[in-house]
């Protein structure tokens, strides 16, 4: 297997873990950062929105578990698809 380039982002918060989990579990919270607007839930579990860089995009949670703080999702935008592990 060849090495794969990855991006790792870290954010430190002064909040309880369950508060942070609930904030990020709500996809509409993504609008707070200003890069995403017009978040709408589709009937198939995907959330669609306009992304400042990727344009028309969508995202879907694929693994959600509050006990372990997992909010993994798939992001699709600008012809690219990638898995995001939280």
C-alpha positions in Angstrom: 0.0 0.0 0.0 1.4 3.4 -1.0 1.4 6.3 1.5 -1.7 8.6 1.3 -1.6 12.3 1.9 -4.1 13.3 4.7 -5.1 16.5 6.4 -5.5 16.5 10.2 -7.3 19.4 11.9 -7.5 19.8 15.7 -9.7 22.1 17.7 -9.6 22.6 21.4 -12.9 23.6 23.1 -13.7 24.5 26.7 -17.1 22.7 26.6 -18.4 19.4 27.9 -18.1 16.6 25.4 -21.8 16.0 25.1 -22.4 19.7 24.3 -19.8 19.6 21.5 -21.2 16.3 20.2 -24.7 17.8 20.0 -23.5 20.9 18.3 -21.7 19.0 15.5 -24.4 16.3 15.2 -26.8 19.1 14.1 -25.6 19.7 10.5 -27.2 23.1 10.5 -24.6 24.2 13.0 -22.1 24.1 10.2 -23.4 27.5 9.0 -21.8 29.1 12.0 -18.3 29.1 10.4 -19.4 31.1 7.4 -18.1 28.7 4.7 -21.4 26.8 4.4 -24.8 28.3 3.8 -28.3 27.1 2.9 -28.1 23.7 4.7 -31.1 21.5 3.9 -31.9 17.9 4.8 -32.9 15.5 2.1 -35.2 12.6 2.5 -32.3 10.2 1.8 -30.2 11.2 4.8 -27.9 13.6 2.9 -27.6 17.3 3.8 -27.1 19.7 0.9 -25.6 23.1 1.1 -23.5 25.7 -0.7 -19.8 25.7 0.3 -17.6 28.7 -0.2 -14.9 26.7 -2.0 -16.6 23.5 -3.1 -19.8 25.0 -4.4 -22.9 22.8 -4.3 -22.0 20.1 -1.9 -23.6 17.4 0.3 -22.7 15.5 3.4 -24.1 12.4 5.2 -23.4 11.1 8.7 -22.3 7.4 8.4 -21.3 6.6 11.9 -22.7 8.5 14.9 -22.2 7.4 18.5 -22.4 9.9 21.3 -20.9 7.6 23.9 -17.6 7.4 22.0 -17.9 10.9 20.5 -18.0 9.6 16.9 -19.6 11.7 14.1 -18.0 10.3 11.0 -19.4 11.5 7.7 -18.9 11.6 3.9 -18.4 14.9 2.2 -19.1 15.3 -1.6 -18.2 18.6 -3.3 -16.4 20.0 -6.4 -16.2 16.5 -7.9 -14.4 15.1 -4.9 -15.6 12.7 -2.2 -13.8 12.1 1.1 -14.4 10.5 4.5 -14.3 12.7 7.5 -13.6 11.0 10.9 -14.6 12.9 14.0 
